Structures are given as C-alpha cells and as structure tokens.
Amino acid sequence: MKNNLKVHRAVKNLTQAQLAKKIGVSRQTINAIESQNYVPSTKLALRLSQEFDISVNDIFTLVERKPESNMNGQLNNGSENRITGISIS
C-alpha cells in the first residue's frame, strides 16, 4: 500500500512527532508508515483521515502485487506458500 502521508503532514506544517501526539501513536509509527514499512490498521487510517479532514483514499492507495513465478514457472500470487515433495512418515 502506498501513501502520501508525508505530503499531507508537510501541508499542515506538522513534524512526525506532532502528528503522532495528535493521533496517539509514536513518532516511529508515523515514520514507518511514511517509509512504506508499516500498513496501519483501519482505525489508525481513519484517525489520520480525520486529522487531515480528507478521505482515507486521499492518503492511502492500494497497489496490487504482480504475480511472481516460482521455480517451476507456475504463477504464485503471493497469497500462499506451499512446500511440495516432502513426506513425513
């Protein structure tokens, strides 16, 4: 999921620490969201949208991952991992 939280924060002239305090999270959480290292909960996304008075969709954009192929050339959509060829007796 991509986001433009940093842009909206800059428009309001807020530091990460100031925004974090306003919505009740740590500065590290804001940093992780802006760095695309953390996908916030629905509740947190709603808090952010309320703080900026914009919709969640104005902050966050869902980006679909492209399917990857495995060693056998089969498509793997990333939703499941399977180990095959192992037998436990």
C-alpha positions, 0 to 999 in steps of 0.5 A, a space after each residue: 500500500 502506498 501513501 502520501 502521508 508525508 505530503 499531507 503532514 508537510 501541508 499542515 506544517 506538522 513534524 512526525 512527532 506532532 502528528 503522532 501526539 495528535 493521533 496517539 501513536 509514536 513518532 516511529 509509527 508515523 515514520 514507518 508508515 511514511 517509509 512504506 514499512 508499516 500498513 496501519 490498521 483501519 482505525 489508525 487510517 481513519 484517525 489520520 483521515 480525520 486529522 487531515 479532514 480528507 478521505 482515507 483514499 486521499 492518503 492511502 492507495 492500494 497497489 496490487 502485487 504482480 504475480 511472481 513465478 516460482 521455480 517451476 514457472 507456475 504463477 504464485 500470487 503471493 497469497 500462499 506458500 506451499 512446500 511440495 515433495 516432502 513426506 513425513 512418515 
